[in-house]
Amino acid sequence: MLVARFDIPESVREVINTAVGHTVIDAVSVYSMATEHGDNFRELVQEIVESAHADRLCNQAGHSAVCRAAERYWQESPIQHVPQRQPENLPDAKFEVGATYATRSICDSECVFSFRVVKRTAKMVTVQDSFGTEMKRRVALNNGSETIMPLGTYSMAPQLDARRDRVEV
């Protein structure tokens, strides 16, 4: 079903009329693109220009005319930089002092690594293994949960996840 768009700015309509007039693209396709892109006219113009580049049946004069009309549109409507709200990278699950976390070995499912959080800062966690050895590791964020690699970074290293690996003692 063809839906006519009457809210398309004049400069965009010029690009559309040029493309249709020079048989770069048919009217039905252009209006379906306009419906698909909604109010994002920049993407609509970009897609029409890409059609002009990709269409083998397009003559050189049609291609040039579409590019000139698109250049006029881009000069008249500079990109508006709208400040985006930054996503908050706050973890849902954090390592807590005194809590014990355990994970299984990748190589041997019966081997369980167990660590107790001794102290922590905003970016670092100090854990103690079952032998009493303390290790200080940097906290990473993974899918909203804090993670650390208590034995270091290597191919088969265990990784502790604050949400998944907490153990009730």
N, C-alpha and C positions, 0 to 999 in steps of 0.2 A: 504494500500500500504506500503510495507516494504522499508524503506529508509536506506541504509547502511551508517554508520558513519565511516569515515576514520581518523577523527581528535581526536579520543579517545586515551588518553595516554596509554602506555604499561601496567602500573600498574593497570589501570581500566580494560583493556582488559583481564588481568590475572584473575581478580575477575569474569568477565563475562564468560570467558572460563571455569573456575572452576565450576561456577553455572550451566552452560549448560552441562558440562561434567559429573557432578554428578546428573543430572536430577532434580536439585532444581527448575529450571525455564527453559522454552523453549526459543529458540533463537528469535523467533518472538516477544515475550513479552519483552525480554530484549532490543531489538533494538527499540521497540516502546517507552519503558521507556527512552532510550537514546535520542530519538527524542523529547520526552516530556520535559525532564530536560534541554535540550540544553547544554550549557557549564558548568552547575553546576554538576560536576562529583561527588562531595561529597554527594549530595542528591541521585544521581543514585546508588552509592555504598550502601548508607544507605537503599534505597528501596530494593535492592537485598538481603541485609542481613535480612531485615524484612520479605521478602518473604521466605527466608530460615528458619526463626523462625516460620512463620505461616503455611508453607506448611505441611500438615499431611503426604503426600506421601514421604517427604524428609527423607532419611536415616540419621543416626547419622554421618556417615563418610562424607557425602555430606555437612551436616550442619557445621561440624568442618572445612572442607576444605575451604568453603566459608568464614567463620569467620577468618581463618588464612590469607587468601588472602586479605581480607578487612583490617585486622590489619597491614599487610605489606604496603598497600596503604596509610592508615592513618599515619603511621610512616614516610613514604617517603614524604608525602605532608602535612605539618602542616598547620593549619588554618592561612590564611593571613588576618590580621586585616586591613581592608581598612577604613580610617577615613570617617565617614558618615557626610554629611552636615546636620547640625542641622536645623530643621524647625524653621522659625522665628515665634515666638508667638507674633507678633505685631497685635493689634486689628485693624480691619477696621473701627469700630465705637467706638468713645470715648465719655464719658460724658464731656460736655462743661459747663464752669462756666456761669451762667445766664440763661441757658436753663431750660425749664420745661419738666418734664417727668411724664406720668400718666399711670396707669394700673388698671384693674378691679379686684375686689375681686373674689377669687375662689368660695366663698360661695354665694355671691349675685352679679349678673352681673350689677345691677344698682348702686352698691357702687364703686366709682372711687377714687383711691388714687392718689393724685397729689403732686409732690415734685419738688422744684427748687434747682438747684445746686448752693451752695453759694461759696464754694472753693474746690480745689482738689490738690492732689499731685500725684506722679506717681502710688502709691498703694492705696490711700485713697480718698474718696469723702465725702464731707460734704453737706448734703441736708437739706432743710427746708420744713416742711409740711405746709398745709394750715392754721394751727393754730399758726405758727411761731416757732415751736419747731425744734431745729437743732439736727441732728444725724450724727455722723461720722461713715462711713462704709468702709470696705475693698472691693476693686474692684476684681472681678473674671473675667475670660475670658471664654466665651462660644460661640463656632462657629464663632470666629473672632469678637465678639462684647463684649464690657465690660458690666458686670451685677453687680448689688448690691441688697441686701435684706434690704431695709431701716428700716423696723420695727423689724428686728432681724430674727433669724432662728427658725422656728417652722413649723409644718406640713402644715398649710394653709397660710403661710406668703407670702405677695406680693413680686414679684421680678421685678426690673426695668431693661430693656434691652436698651442700648444706641441706637441701630439701630431701634428697633421696637416701643419703647414707647415714643419717642420725640413728644411733642405737640407744635404747633405754637400758641403763645399767641397773 
